[in-house]
Amino acid sequence: MEAFRLLETILANVNIPDKKILAGDLGTIVEVYTHPALAYEVEFVNADGSTRALITLAPDQIRRLAPADVLTTRQMPLAV
């Protein structure tokens, strides 16, 4: 699989309850780490553009958008 690129829009592939991120949430890669292992700093934002979460994720915790993906929103209390 090709590495993700800086500023690429991705989807969370897993739930991260302590950050209120659910699988399927959109994020943007804001940093790429290669040492000690490949990882990505991902920013998740609210509808007003404010940062909701900024977290480091492993490649298997994110994925690229696919043509069959449906983009949607939900209120924050619904993000477990």
N, C-alpha and C positions, 0 to 999 in steps of 0.2 A: 504494500500500500504506500502511496506517495505521502510524504510528510505534509502536514498542514502548513499553511503560509501565514505570515504576519498579516493581521487585519482581515483574515478570512472569517466569514460568518459560519458558525457551526451549531450543532445541536448537542445538548447534554445527552449522553447515552445511559445515564444512571440517575437515580434520585440521590440528592445530597440534602437530607432533611434539616441539618443544622444551619444550612445556608438558604433554606426554602427554595431550592432548585429541584425541579422535577424533570425526569427524562422527557426530552422533547423541547425544553426551554432553549431559546436562541441565545447565543453568546458570540462574542468577537474575540479572536486571539489577539492579545496585545503584547505578548512576549513569547519567544520560543527559547527554551532552555535545552542545551545539549549535554550538559555535564552536571551531575554524575550520570544522568539518564535523560532521555528525551522526555520533555514535559512542556505543557503550555499554560501560560497565564491567561485566563479567560475572564472577560468582563461581561456580566449580565446586567442589563439596565431596565429601569422602569419605563413606562410609556412617556414620561416627561424628560427622559434622557439621563436622569440621575442614576448613579451606580447602585445596584441592588446587591451585587456580590462580585468580588474580585478574588478568584481562587486558582490555584495551580492544579491542573488535571493531567492525568496520564493519557497517552494516545487512545487507549481502549475505553476511556470514559467519555469520549466525544466522537462525533461522526459528521460527515458532510451532509448537506441537505440533498434530498433526492426528489426527482420530479413528482413522485406520488405523495410527498409530505404536504400536510395541510397546516397552514399557519393560523394560530388562534391566540386568544388572550384569556386571562382569568383574573379575578380579584386576588390580592395577596393572601387573605385568610384561607383561600383554597389551596395554597401552596403548602403542603404538609410540612 
